[in-house]
Amino acid sequence: MITIFGRITSSNVQLVMWATAELGLEAERVDVGGKFGGTDTPQYIAINPNRTVPAFRDGDHTMYESGAILRYLGAEYGDEAFWPSDNKKRSKLDIYAEWTKATLSPVLTYNVFWTLIRTPGSERDWDNFALQVKKLGELMLVMEKELEGSTFLGSNALSFADIMFGHLLYRYFTLDFERLNLPNLQAYYERLVEREAYRENVMIDYSVLQVQ
Ligand SMILES: N[C@@H](CCC(=O)N[C@@H](CS)C(=O)NCC(=O)O)C(=O)O
């Protein structure tokens, strides 16, 4: 039995939940973090010493770091499309996964999302926000080109790379800011929205996180 510790309003929890759902795994989620607390207990710290969410357990195997959990799930339970056994093939997909975590997410999550949702109005730096939105547009333009002619990232079937990148798109497309017109990206997002596992685990109302 898989247990995921973390509030569902956390995007990092959402990506792990979405992965388990796509892989057809039975997973129990326990509300931890944010208003639920619970990250400071010795039991929790033993699994995740950073006191952040998610934390993860599969039998007696425990982990933290959503990206590492995603790769574990892929290697353990993924089929050839989700987690190609060929290292070179898989590494091509991993470029998108790593790029999302290291390059896209800091801009989208920590700069754009946090400014609009998690920063008090009086503390919002709109000049910096405009710069970050411009940067975000440049990054998404990269993906617009990468998505040309393929249904999913680098492939015509969903893989771990789509989970890593795609889980951020709900926020990207629903936050209140001006986006570039990127038809390939828009169509890709619409394909994700068609998936029940995406709607149930990623399209989670974040208005509860809104700071005035
Ligand atoms: N790199 C970590 C980041 C973990 C992280 O920062 N999680 C945030 C939520 S997205 C958190 O725990 N915030 C505090 C809380 O929810 O109590 C991962 O991907 O798992």
The ligand as an ORCA input file, in Angstrom:
! r2SCAN-3c Opt
* xyz 0 1
  N      11.640     20.013     -3.600
  C      10.566     19.587     -2.737
  C       9.779     20.818     -2.332
  C       8.848     20.530     -1.165
  C       8.077     21.775     -0.744
  O       8.619     22.893     -0.734
  N       6.793     21.591     -0.418
  C       5.967     22.701      0.020
  C       4.578     22.577     -0.611
  S       4.607     22.585     -2.374
  C       5.771     22.641      1.524
  O       6.020     21.624      2.148
  N       5.285     23.749      2.120
  C       5.038     23.792      3.532
  C       3.748     23.137      3.944
  O       2.921     22.768      3.095
  O       3.555     22.996      5.159
  C       9.694     18.551     -3.487
  O       9.601     18.650     -4.709
  O       9.144     17.642     -2.848
*
